[in-house]
């Protein structure tokens, strides 16, 4: 749902207060196009905002959403692959989707269209989280209580669930036993703090039931979507490679700072696409940012200067910090010399193992644009812990491959 929030206020059906339903992926298995948390809105007239699968199940979801708007209940629809019926509604990719559908008013806990403007004005660079109830609604025609709605959290990194009256009300335990809220906090806060999405089912023995307790009772089930402020990338080196990497990194959602000690280079117009351009000695700037608490375990450092007087003090400082990734550009010969200098400067061998050098995946990249692809690919691989064997740091031999095209030529820094 977080992916649609920036568009809600401008979407005519929601802005006009029309009856709408929201369909959300709450379970996924195998090869699926979109992850848990992906949502799609459907209006009473069948208008659609968003997508769940790229087209293969949307028609069936729209039909179910119209039924929800007709009876005011909720639906859980399961889609998989049917080998027996090639025309069955399902995922041809072979994956499985569990989709929860309910009224938009229930999803947002009574948030009215006029309140959507507040969410729309929320700084997209700031953190935001949404906790929603997705357990089964009370059967139609009964008075069984069920707390519907959601809690919008503007600062998920520091939110204290155990002290939240809003979450207590969502769980239906407002004014009741706070031990239930503390049990919920133990599962909710790790998702909020890490900026991830997941489904939380509160243990039945805790007393957290979504409907009247009994043998067939369903425990309270929550969908947690959390988005932290963008991770930072610090690119050191105002050169052709930095100019290619900055926009590529921004496409991945990083908040990008370009730093170079040389004003004439850092001030070039081509670096204006960076979120921030800094003219300072690299190691001094990095130390100041660390001291100010503006770096964290998601921060990425890419050293493209290829100059020992900048590289060595900068890498010495970076490898002493808790960062997600530290990479440095250069040939294998340069890397060997760099390691000798770092060890001589007192950097522990275990810390040098964290250095991605030569930087990037082994794609045979040569041009600045190709090197930017290589670096961003390694960032994704490092984050998902995949393709480790493809990293240049684990290979041997030349890091470039000569091909017979005019724009592919060996760079002098190799």
C-alpha positions in Angstrom: 0.0 0.0 0.0 2.9 2.4 0.6 3.7 2.3 -3.1 0.3 3.8 -3.9 0.1 6.4 -1.1 1.8 9.1 -3.1 -0.8 8.7 -5.8 -3.9 8.4 -3.7 -4.8 12.1 -3.4 -4.5 12.6 -7.1 -6.5 9.5 -8.1 -9.9 10.8 -9.0 -12.1 8.0 -7.5 -10.4 8.3 -4.1 -10.2 12.1 -4.2 -13.9 12.2 -5.0 -14.8 9.9 -2.1 -16.0 7.1 -4.3 -16.3 3.6 -2.9 -13.0 1.8 -3.6 -11.4 -1.5 -2.6 -7.8 -2.3 -2.2 -6.2 -5.6 -3.1 -2.9 -6.4 -1.6 -0.4 -9.3 -2.0 -0.1 -10.8 1.5 1.6 -14.1 0.5 3.9 -15.1 -2.4 5.7 -18.2 -3.4 7.9 -19.3 -6.3 8.4 -17.0 -9.2 6.1 -14.0 -8.9 6.2 -10.6 -10.5 5.5 -8.5 -7.4 6.4 -8.9 -3.7 4.3 -9.0 -0.5 2.9 -5.6 0.2 2.2 -4.7 -3.5 -1.3 -3.2 -3.8 -3.9 -2.3 -6.4 -6.9 0.0 -6.0 -10.2 -0.7 -7.7 -13.1 1.8 -7.9 -16.8 1.0 -8.1 -16.6 1.8 -11.8 -13.8 -0.6 -12.3 -11.0 1.9 -12.6 -7.6 0.6 -11.5 -4.6 2.1 -9.9 -1.5 -0.1 -9.6 -0.9 -3.7 -10.6 -0.3 -7.0 -8.8 1.0 -9.4 -11.4 1.6 -7.5 -14.7 -1.8 -8.6 -16.1 -2.3 -12.3 -15.6 -4.6 -12.1 -12.5 -5.8 -8.5 -12.5 -9.2 -9.3 -14.1 -10.1 -11.8 -11.4 -8.9 -9.4 -8.7 -11.1 -6.6 -10.1 -14.1 -8.9 -10.1 -13.5 -9.9 -6.5 -13.0 -6.2 -5.5 -16.4 -5.3 -7.0 -17.9 -8.1 -4.9 -16.2 -6.6 -1.8 -17.7 -3.2 -2.6 -21.1 -4.8 -3.0 -21.3 -6.6 0.3 -18.8 -4.7 2.4 -16.9 -7.8 3.5 -13.3 -9.0 2.7 -11.9 -11.6 0.4 -8.8 -13.7 0.2 -8.0 -14.9 -3.3 -5.3 -17.5 -4.1 -3.7 -17.6 -7.5 -1.3 -20.3 -8.7 -0.4 -22.2 -11.9 -2.9 -24.6 -13.4 -1.2 -27.2 -15.7 -4.6 -28.8 -16.4 -6.4 -25.7 -17.7 -4.2 -23.4 -19.8 -7.0 -20.8 -19.7 -7.5 -20.9 -16.0 -6.9 -17.7 -14.0 -3.4 -18.0 -12.7 0.2 -17.2 -12.8 1.8 -18.5 -16.0 5.2 -17.9 -14.3 4.5 -20.8 -12.0 4.4 -18.7 -8.8 1.6 -18.4 -6.2 -0.1 -15.2 -4.9 -2.3 -14.8 -1.8 -4.3 -11.6 -2.3 -6.3 -9.8 0.5 -9.1 -7.5 -0.7 -11.1 -5.1 1.4 -12.7 -1.6 1.3 -10.2 1.3 1.1 -12.0 3.0 4.0 -11.3 0.0 6.3 -7.7 -0.2 5.1 -7.0 3.4 6.1 -8.9 3.2 9.3 -11.5 5.7 8.3 -9.0 8.1 6.7 -11.1 10.4 4.5 -10.2 11.7 1.1 -9.3 15.1 2.6 -6.7 13.3 4.8 -5.1 11.7 1.8 -3.5 15.1 0.9 -1.6 14.9 4.2 -0.1 11.6 3.1 0.5 12.9 -0.3 2.5 15.8 1.1 4.6 13.5 3.2 8.2 13.8 2.3 9.0 10.8 0.1 12.6 10.9 1.4 11.4 10.4 5.0 10.5 7.2 6.7 6.9 5.9 6.6 5.2 2.7 7.7 1.7 1.2 7.6 0.4 -1.6 9.9 -2.8 -3.2 8.7 -5.2 -5.8 10.0 -5.7 -8.5 7.4 -7.3 -11.3 9.4 -10.8 -12.5 8.4 -13.7 -10.1 9.0 -16.7 -11.1 11.0 -19.2 -13.1 9.0 -21.8 -11.1 7.2 -24.9 -10.4 9.3 -23.1 -10.9 12.7 -22.1 -8.5 15.4 -18.8 -10.2 16.2 -16.3 -7.4 16.9 -13.3 -6.9 14.6 -11.0 -3.9 14.8 -10.4 -2.8 11.2 -8.1 -0.2 9.8 -4.5 0.7 9.9 -1.9 2.7 11.7 0.2 5.2 9.8 3.7 5.6 11.3 5.8 8.6 10.2 9.0 7.5 11.9 9.3 3.7 11.9 13.0 3.6 12.9 12.2 4.9 16.4 8.5 4.0 16.8 7.7 2.3 20.2 4.9 -0.2 19.6 4.6 -1.1 23.2 3.6 2.5 24.1 1.3 3.0 21.1 -2.4 3.5 21.8 -3.1 3.4 18.1 -1.6 -0.1 17.7 -3.5 -1.2 20.9 -6.7 0.0 19.4 -5.9 -1.8 16.1 -5.4 -5.0 18.0 -8.6 -4.4 20.0 -6.9 -4.4 23.4 -7.1 -0.6 24.2 -7.3 -0.3 27.9 -6.7 -4.0 28.3 -3.7 -6.2 29.1 -0.6 -4.4 27.8 1.3 -7.6 27.8 -0.4 -8.4 24.5 0.9 -5.2 23.1 4.4 -6.0 24.3 4.2 -9.4 22.6 3.1 -7.7 19.4 6.0 -5.2 19.7 8.5 -8.0 19.7 7.4 -9.0 16.2 6.5 -5.6 14.7 9.5 -3.5 15.7 12.1 -5.5 13.8 10.2 -5.0 10.6 9.7 -1.3 11.3 13.3 -0.7 12.2 14.7 -2.5 9.1 12.3 -0.9 6.6 11.0 -4.2 5.4 7.6 -5.7 4.7 6.1 -8.8 6.3 3.1 -10.6 7.7 2.9 -11.0 11.5 0.6 -13.5 13.1 0.2 -13.1 16.8 0.3 -16.3 18.7 -3.1 -17.7 19.7 -1.9 -18.5 23.2 -1.3 -14.8 23.7 -5.0 -14.2 23.5 -4.8 -12.2 20.2 -7.7 -13.5 18.2 -9.1 -11.8 15.1 -12.6 -13.1 15.8 -14.5 -14.6 18.8 -12.1 -17.1 20.4 -12.8 -20.7 19.7 -11.4 -23.8 18.1 -11.5 -22.3 14.6 -10.4 -18.9 15.7 -8.0 -17.0 13.5 -5.2 -15.2 15.3 -4.8 -11.5 14.6 -2.8 -11.1 11.4 -1.0 -7.9 10.5 0.6 -6.7 7.3 3.6 -4.4 8.1 5.0 -2.2 5.4 8.0 -0.1 6.4 10.0 2.4 4.4 13.0 4.0 5.8 14.7 7.2 4.4 16.8 6.4 1.4 20.2 4.8 2.1 23.1 7.1 1.4 25.8 6.5 -1.2 29.0 8.6 -1.0 30.8 8.7 -4.4 34.3 10.0 -4.1 35.8 11.2 -7.4 34.5 13.9 -9.8 35.4 12.1 -13.0 33.7 10.4 -15.9 33.0 7.3 -13.7 31.5 9.3 -11.0 29.3 11.2 -13.5 28.0 7.8 -14.7 27.5 6.3 -11.3 25.6 9.1 -9.7 22.4 8.9 -11.8 22.6 5.1 -11.9 22.7 5.0 -8.1 19.8 7.4 -7.8 17.7 5.0 -10.0 18.3 2.4 -7.2 16.9 4.9 -4.7 20.1 6.0 -3.0 20.6 9.5 -1.7 23.8 10.3 -3.5 26.6 12.6 -2.4 29.5 13.4 -4.7 32.6 14.5 -3.0 35.9 15.7 -4.4 38.7 17.9 -3.0 39.1 19.8 -6.3 36.6 22.6 -6.7 37.1 22.9 -10.5 36.1 19.2 -10.9 33.3 19.0 -8.3 31.7 22.2 -9.6 31.0 20.8 -13.1 27.4 20.9 -14.2 27.3 17.2 -14.9 27.4 16.4 -11.2 24.3 18.6 -10.4 22.1 15.5 -10.6 23.6 14.4 -7.3 21.5 15.1 -4.2 24.5 16.8 -2.7 27.9 17.9 -4.0 30.7 18.5 -1.5 34.2 20.0 -2.0 36.4 18.6 0.7 39.1 16.1 1.3 37.4 12.7 1.1 38.6 11.3 4.4 37.9 14.5 6.3 34.3 14.6 4.9 33.7 11.0 5.7 34.9 11.4 9.3 32.8 14.5 9.8 29.6 12.7 8.5 30.4 9.7 10.8 30.9 12.0 13.8 27.6 13.8 13.0 25.7 10.4 13.0 24.7 10.8 9.3 26.1 7.4 8.3 24.6 4.0 9.2 24.8 0.3 8.3 23.0 0.9 5.0 25.5 3.5 3.8 27.6 2.7 0.6 31.0 4.2 -0.1 32.4 4.1 -3.7 35.9 5.4 -4.1 36.6 6.3 -7.7 39.4 8.7 -7.3 42.1 6.2 -8.1 44.7 8.4 -6.4 46.6 7.0 -3.3 46.8 10.4 -1.6 43.0 10.4 -1.5 42.3 6.6 -1.5 44.4 5.4 1.4 43.3 7.8 4.2 39.7 7.5 2.9 39.6 3.7 2.8 41.3 3.6 6.2 38.5 5.6 7.7 35.7 3.8 5.8 36.9 0.3 6.7 36.7 1.3 10.4 33.0 2.2 10.1 29.9 -0.1 10.1 28.9 0.4 6.5 27.0 -1.7 4.0 29.6 -1.6 1.3 33.0 -0.1 0.6 34.4 -0.4 -2.9 37.4 1.1 -4.7 38.1 1.4 -8.4 41.4 0.2 -9.9 43.3 -2.6 -11.5 44.4 -5.7 -9.6 47.9 -4.3 -9.5 46.5 -1.1 -8.0 44.5 -3.2 -5.5 47.7 -5.1 -4.4 49.5 -1.8 -3.8 46.5 -0.4 -2.0 46.3 -3.4 0.3 50.0 -3.0 1.2 49.5 0.6 2.0 46.4 0.0 4.1 48.1 -2.8 6.1 51.1 -0.5 6.6 48.7 2.2 7.9 47.4 -0.2 10.6 44.2 -1.5 9.0 43.6 -5.0 10.2 43.6 -7.8 7.6 40.0 -8.7 8.6 38.9 -5.2 7.7 40.6 -5.2 4.3 38.5 -8.3 3.5 35.4 -6.1 3.5 36.8 -4.0 0.7 35.3 -4.6 -2.8 38.3 -4.0 -5.0 38.5 -4.0 -7.9 35.0 -2.6 -7.6 32.0 -4.1 -9.4 30.8 -7.4 -10.8 32.9 -9.1 -13.5 30.8 -8.0 -16.5 33.8 -7.0 -18.7 32.8 -3.4 -18.2 35.0 -0.7 -19.9 33.2 2.5 -20.5 32.1 4.7 -17.6 28.4 3.8 -18.2 29.3 0.1 -18.2 31.4 0.4 -15.0 28.4 2.1 -13.4 26.2 -0.9 -14.3 28.9 -3.2 -12.9 29.1 -1.3 -9.6 25.3 -1.1 -9.1 24.9 -4.7 -10.0 27.4 -5.6 -7.2 25.5 -3.4 -4.8 22.3 -5.4 -5.5 24.2 -8.7 -5.3 25.7 -7.7 -2.0 22.4 -6.6 -0.6 20.7 -9.8 -1.6 23.7 -12.0 -0.9 23.8 -13.4 -4.4 26.2 -13.7 -7.3 29.2 -13.5 -5.0 31.4 -15.5 -7.3 30.9 -12.9 -10.0 32.6 -10.1 -8.0 35.8 -8.8 -9.5 37.4 -9.0 -6.0 37.1 -12.8 -6.1 38.5 -13.2 -9.6 41.9 -13.1 -11.3 43.3 -11.9 -14.5 42.4 -8.8 -16.5 39.3 -6.9 -15.3 38.5 -5.7 -18.9 38.1 -7.6 -22.1 39.0 -6.0 -25.4 36.3 -6.2 -28.1 36.4 -4.9 -31.7 34.2 -1.8 -31.3 35.5 1.8 -31.4 34.1 2.8 -28.0 35.5 -0.3 -26.2 39.2 0.4 -25.4 41.4 -0.2 -22.4 41.3 2.6 -19.9 44.6 4.0 -18.8 43.7 3.3 -15.1 43.8 -0.4 -15.7 
